[in-house]
Amino acid sequence: MQAKNMMLGLLTSAVLGGGVAVGGYKLLETEPGVAQSTIASDPQVRYTSAMRSTAYAAPEGLNFVAAAAATTPAVVHVMTEYKAEPQRQSRMQMDPLFRQFFGDQFEDQLRGQQQPQGGGEGSGSGVIIAANGYIVTNNHVIDKASKITVVLDDKRKFDAELVGADPSTDLAVLKVKADNLPFIKYGNSDEVKVGQWVLAVGNPFNLNSTVTAGIVSAKGRSIGILARSQDNMGIESFIQTDAVVNPGNSGGALVNTNGDLVGINSAISSHTGSFEGYAFAVPSSIVSKVVDDLLKYKVVQRALLGVRIQEVDARLASEKKLNTLNGVYVQGLGDKSAAAAAGLKIGDIITDINGVTVNTSAQLQEQVSRFRPGDKIKVGYLRGSSKEVAMATLFNASNTTAVVKDMPATAAVTYEGAKFGPVSARLQNELGIDGGAQITGVRNSNFKETGMAEGFIITRIDKNLVRKPADVQNFLERAKENSGALVEGVYPDGRKAYYPIGRE
């Protein structure tokens, strides 16, 4: 009996041992159709390796493949050419009083001159927004270009026509003669959230159809790069992102994971000229309105509320004894402005536009910039501790609701009894100026008390560069709200002069 039990135990052990051996072999056996790796005598060196499909299913919202495939065909390479500028020889002399205080170096800054440059080439990106060939890009990509060429993702090349440009938003619209082009649809930038994934598509360093990913780092960001535009009315309410953007990405697309256009990449924050962590895009809410205006009117219809504002912070709240740290404080407003007509007063705190909260100048600008002169908006504001709402009819720069027409640079303007005409190209080259407006008929005008003489060329009004005659009327009308302006210019013989207007 004992021997029988021993034999049964040995048999059981043998069966279990065999089962373990077979199971271990199966676990280590190579899958059918997959070859063994060949290992060299040195086990640290692998000569060949079989590859197998390892499809990765990304979590919902993190797969950029579809968005990249949908957008890259509609993002183009914008190539520009520039003619050599004629040699400029300036005889302008700075007022000796200014030279005494600021030195000769300041004279060059006053002139706003650059050293003469030869012709060259430039490069950027653009986004096809309509199948019949309309393309949006940055104004700085095509500014002053003598020729614009667009290269599609499929390598087709077209000459492009400039439809219109708006330096105040750094946007421009191009047109190529083609149909059935791939295009990107606008997304709603208002719905973009901080932390949301976005893609930047463009042509950095001439590397075509480059896609980078990042998140939205902030919204409504102002970085001061458009404040120096020719009319000092730059609109900055950028989408900030950490998607990699480099020179050549300007004018390219910022899209969400659905492939919808939520912004036009415009700038980077950098000490080196290359990407250092943050990039900035014009939101699609501004892009769509500017494009629509340029296509309909050839010039952007800029609506103005007519207020000078300051962001509310702890210091201002303490100084003015305010009951809130939200909103923007009304420092001043024009007598004939839309804000004054709506009943707003100095000391009010604007809290929202059409129900959208505004806490910064950039946010207020963005909301108002969506409208045209004549449009009505609802302005929420605080007066003391009382919450108020006003209906404001927005005006243009001349405090009317009329549509602004694109006036050619060569068109003369009569204002306050004087006539302002364009400056010839020859005279511009001699004086080293870019544009300007030359006054005639001073004796019979309201300018006779300023000291200006016949033929004086206005080049700047306060911080605003005067490039064409129409600028004089626009800037001086706006200056009336600020109790005057300082007019800067030059006479045909090179004498520099400054005249205060409306200031005691």
Secondary structure, 3 states (H helix, E strand, C coil): CHHHHHHHHHHHHHHHHHHHHHHHHHHHCCCCCCCCCCECCCCCCECCCCCCCCCCCCCCCCCCHHHHHHHHHHEEEEEEEECCCCCCCCCCECCHHHHHHHCHHHHHHHHCCCCCCCCEEEEEEEEECCCCCEEEECHHHHCCCCEEEEECCCCCEEECEEEEEECCCCEEEEECCCCCCCCCCECCHHHCCCCCEEEEEECHHHCCCEEEEEEEEEEEECCCCCCCCCCCCCCCCEEEECCCCCCCCCCCEEECCCCCEEEEEEEEECCCCCCCCEEEEEEHHHHHHHHHHHHHHCCCCCCECCEEEEECCHHHHHHHCCCCCCCEEEEEECCCCHHHHCCCCCCCEEEEECCEECCCHHHHHHHHCCCCCCCEEEEEEEECCEEEEEEEECECCCCCCCCCCCCCCCCCEEECCEEEECCCHHHHHHHCCCCCEEEECCCCCCCCCCCCCCCCEEEEECCEECCCHHHHHHHHHHHHHHCCEEEEEECCCCEEEEEEECCC
